[in-house]
Amino acid sequence: MELERARDDLVVAASAGGTTIAVALLSGVAGVAEVGTLPTLLPLAVYALYLFSRKGGPYGDLDEPRNWAIAAALAGAAVVVAAAL
């Protein structure tokens, strides 16, 4: 595995993991919204999609690790907003 690829994977994994933890904390500790277990794991599903999309190429201009990390964070935010409504 190349070092650059490992760094890219780490960026997306950290974003997905951090967002998952944030959603769980907002649900359990802060009581902002009552979020179930499966919706809480949605950012990790974005990371899984990222990993499975790395099997081949060519990749488009928008297929960047930064965009996948943002997608994971937005998925977590969408879960919290949907549960709060």
Secondary structure as UniProt FT lines:
FT   HELIX           3..28
FT   HELIX           37..40
FT   HELIX           42..53
FT   TURN            54..55
FT   TURN            61..62
FT   HELIX           65..84
//
